[in-house]
Amino acid sequence: MSQNTSNKLVFFDKEKYRHPSTYQLLPFSFTHHSDDRYIISNDSGEYTFLTQDELGRVISRELSPGSDLYLNLKGKFFIADTIDDNLLNLLATKIRTKKSFLYAFTSLHIFVVTLRCDHSCGYCQVSRQNVANTKYDMSPETADKSVDLVFKSASDTIKIEFQGGESLLNFSLVKRIVLRALEKNKTANKNLQFIIATNLSNITDDQLEFCKLYNILISTSLDGTEDLHNANRPLPSQDSYKRFSTNLERVRSKLGYGGVSALMTTTTLSLQRPKEIIDEYVKLGFRSIFLRSISPYGFATRTKNLSFYETEEFLKFYKTGLDHILNLNRKGIELSESLAEIILRKILTPFPTHFVDLQSPAGVGIGAVVYNYDGLVYLSDEARMLAEMGDKHFALGDVHQNTYAEIFTNPILVNALNQSVAEVLPGCSDCAYKPFCGADPTYHYRVQGDEAGHRPTSGFCQRNMGVIRHLIDLIESGDQEILDIFYSWINRTSVRETKELRS
Ligand code: SF4
């Protein structure tokens, strides 16, 4: 600025402010990664590594035009010769593609058809009820109202997932919902899919026949070897694993191998046994495993012997497990790890994933929503679990009392979404791992008291950052075989996409 003859402050011509260098900086974040290496990334998902000296020279705009580093950074939209409409349009297209999960709105609709369950798992994420306690079943009226709401979603794809408790204990209602949804879809013409989450302990031939008839997928739980599975997932008859493995064969012979997938939950009993757990999945013919940490909800918080461990312990378990899975792949055994697969898709492709906790904003309500047995609608499965613990903070409405618009514009949902935009969250906004990460407002509300949370002390952040850093190190290790394995994982699609949504 300068003063003119009439003593008024005026701006110099804009050319005066231009840096003498030939290039300009585009927005990016940088984070110390290891030793003398800094990772820089931008919102289009591009990343690269720089030494501290290189980072300083980039920011001071001292790079020589035409140098390898200059061209690399220019190609990845970290710097530009000139910022014009063509460049901005290209960048906007890349960012729009990364955020394309926002176009569809809610595609996964979870129906909690009963809280009854025959198992008494120590980490159970809901307040399970006794098998005879039918007052915790969803009523037909609530089911019908919920199906009507499902079909108000703008999404072209509708996935209805049945959960419990043990969902098959209320199978008559499952059938009613499937048939009503199919009827409604005659005019709605959605891509309609069904998934039943079940422990498989009592699945009947009639139920399997129904699944076959309507292409219903099965999502089940396997925690590892027989002793581990039985310890984590106790039945009074102490034969949870035997029932599981026997019925798995029955399901596969009816629905095919692709018709059933399994999820595992990591407890303290699992921590020392990642290889055995993974080998069990291979033995039983699964082609993917999801090494999942425990959620801080429901009975998980009350049975600390099974459920309480530090994030560092989980990361050690995870890395050992991933290493073992890579070795199996090297020997020709096809097995992917689902969390890695989701994050790798974000790192190695221009596309987003639909994993609700690894999106920004989070997928709560807009990716997945829960219709509880009592008619209340929750923005996520974790929010419903929180309600079972006595806190209904995330209830969006009641299917009997509220319209679709009232439920999906509820200020609770709007606030949760506002508080889950990583690009503006304290801690995340500056983090270079942000394009590969996400936000989880339910977790942070539960653990830290508000939806935004505090990243330096967040287990969610520690786990995600640990896994993302490890995967990037593996990608950058120069081992082409690892890269080939990773690409083979992200090019496979199937039941796992559904698993992505529900987790
Ligand atoms: S949660 Fe942690 S790792 Fe993820 S973007 Fe935020 S600060 Fe980075």
Residues whose N, C-alpha, C, O or C-beta is under 5 A from the ligand:
A	BS01	SF4	G427 C428 C431 Y433 K434 C437 G438 R455 C461 N464 M465
